[in-house]
Amino acid sequence: MASQTPGDPEGRTGAQAIAKMLGERALAGDIRAAQELADRAEGRARQSIELHNVALRDAFERMSRDELDTYARAGKLPAWFPRTTESNDESIQ
């Protein structure tokens, strides 16, 4: 159980006090506060990239969820991932 915020007359936790403050700011027109609330409540919007190099595109599509997570967090590609700088450009529709 989260602890109460010292001196808070409503006996709220820190998270509850912050959520109320963000809500008030969002309602007053603070876009950043509204975005933070949406990110926490709904999850951040998915980011997408477009790969024109067919070999790299295919390699990224083969990566497992754990491999993608490791790449996103640490920038480490799996040992099997192609290490080439050759251009294999094709238009992706």
N, C-alpha and C positions, 0 to 999 in steps of 0.2 A: 504494500500500500504506500502511495506517495505521501510525503510529509507536507503538513500545512505550511504556508508561507508565513514567516514571523511577522506579526503586526497587521496581518490582513483582517479587517473587521468581518469579512464574510467567511473566514476560515478556509479559503481556497488553497489548492496546491499551486505551485509555481506554474505548472502547465495550464491549469485552469485560468489563472490570472493573465497569462500571456495570450491564451486563446481569446479571452474577453477583450483584451486591449487590441489585438489584431482585428477582431470583428468590428469593434467600434471604429477603428481607423479605415477599414475597408468600406463600411457604410458611409463614412465621411468622404469617400472618393479616393483613398490612397490605393493606387493600383498595385503597388508592391505588396501591401498587406493582403489584398484580395488574392493575388497570385500565390502568396505563401500559404494562405488558408486552403486554396484549391489544390495546391501541390500536396499538402498534408492529408486532406480529406479524400481526394480523388486519385492521387498519385500523379507524378509528373507525366507530361505528354511524351509519347514516344518520339525519339529522334530518328531520322532516317538519313541514309547516305546513298548515293548512286555510284556504283562502280562500273566503269567502262572497260576495265581490263578483265577479260573473260576468265583467265586463270585465277585471278584474285577473287573475283566474284564467286566462282565455283568453290574455292577453298573456304571462303567465309560461310557459304551456305552449308558446307559439310561440318563446320565446327559445332561441337556439342554446347549445351547451355553452360556447363562448367568452363569450357574453353573460352567461350565468349565472355563470361563473367571475369575470368582471369585476365583476358586481354583488356577489358574495359577498366578494371581496377589497377592493374600493374603494367599494362602495355606489353605483356609477354604472349607471344604466339606459340602454338604447339610445335613440337619438334618436326612434325610431318608437314607443316605449312610451307608452301613454296617460297624460296628465298631468291627471287629473281627480280631484276629490274627491266627485263625485256618488256616491250610494249606489245600487248595482244589486244589492241583496242577493237571493239565492235560496238555498234550501237545497241543499247539495251532498251527495249520498249516496255 
